[in-house]
Amino acid sequence: MKILINGETRQFEESKTITCLVADLGLEPKMILIEHNGTALHRSEWSACLLSEGDRIEILQVAAGG
C-alpha cells in the first residue's frame, strides 16, 4: 500500500490506522497534528481511521515557544 506522507510516497506492507502509523514513525502523539486527505483529525479519531492506498497524510509538529 502506498500513501503520501508530507509529500513523500511511503510503501507499507499492510493497511494500518493513524495510531499505528504514528507509532511506526516513532512520533510523540501529543506533539503532532494529523491531516488525513485534507481533513484535520482529533487524536481520538486516529484509532478508527484506517489508511487506504493513495491516502494523503500531513503531519505537523507542535513546537512550544514564548
C-alpha positions in Angstrom: 0.0 0.0 0.0 1.4 3.4 -1.0 0.4 6.6 0.9 1.7 10.1 0.7 3.2 11.5 4.0 4.2 15.2 3.9 4.6 15.0 0.2 6.7 11.8 0.2 5.4 8.5 -1.1 5.8 5.7 1.5 5.2 2.0 1.0 3.6 -0.2 3.7 3.0 -4.0 3.6 -0.5 -3.7 5.1 -3.2 -1.2 5.9 -2.9 0.5 9.2 -4.6 3.1 11.4 -3.2 6.6 12.0 -2.4 5.4 15.6 -0.2 2.6 14.2 1.4 4.9 11.6 2.4 7.4 14.3 3.9 4.6 16.4 5.7 3.1 13.4 7.2 6.5 12.6 8.4 6.9 16.2 6.4 10.2 16.8 5.1 11.5 20.1 1.3 11.7 19.7 1.0 14.7 22.0 3.4 16.8 19.9 1.8 16.4 16.4 -1.3 17.2 14.5 -2.6 15.0 11.7 -4.4 15.9 8.5 -5.9 12.9 6.5 -6.9 13.7 2.9 -7.3 17.4 3.7 -9.3 16.9 6.9 -7.7 17.6 10.4 -8.3 14.7 12.8 -8.7 14.9 16.5 -6.4 12.5 18.3 -9.4 10.4 19.5 -10.2 9.7 15.8 -6.8 8.2 14.9 -7.5 4.6 16.0 -10.7 4.4 13.9 -9.1 5.9 10.8 -7.9 3.1 8.6 -5.5 4.2 5.8 -6.0 3.2 2.2 -4.0 3.1 -1.0 -3.3 6.7 -2.2 -4.2 8.5 1.1 -2.5 11.8 1.8 -1.2 12.4 5.3 0.2 15.7 6.6 2.0 15.6 9.9 2.6 18.9 11.7 5.0 19.1 14.7 3.8 21.3 17.5 6.5 23.5 18.9 6.3 25.3 22.2 7.6 28.8 22.2 7.4 32.0 24.0 
